[in-house]
């Protein structure tokens, strides 16, 4: 996998409030959540992100 060169910039715009080793490493975050059938925090608004419910069903229910 290519090295991410924008980690600090990514961290500035990342709305994930969970302490995570993938913060700023968007490609790793996407792969991690995809394997779990989830979406990353950046798909949710700040209020929804704080629930830590990253399920696709939750995303759909918020965006109908």
LINPE-V125847 format. One record per residue. N is the residue number from 0. NEAR is the number of other ideal C-beta (glycine too) atoms within 8 Angstrom. Layout:
n/near
N/NEAR
N/NEAR
This chain:
n/near
0/4
1/4
2/4
3/11
4/4
5/7
6/9
7/7
8/7
9/13
10/9
11/6
12/7
13/11
14/9
15/11
16/6
17/6
18/2
19/7
20/3
21/8
22/10
23/11
24/10
25/11
26/9
27/10
28/13
29/9
30/8
31/10
32/11
33/8
34/6
35/7
36/6
37/9
38/9
39/12
40/11
41/9
42/7
43/13
44/6
45/7
46/5
47/10
48/12
49/7
50/6
51/6
52/6
53/13
54/9
55/8
56/6
57/12
58/12
59/8
60/7
61/9
62/5
63/4
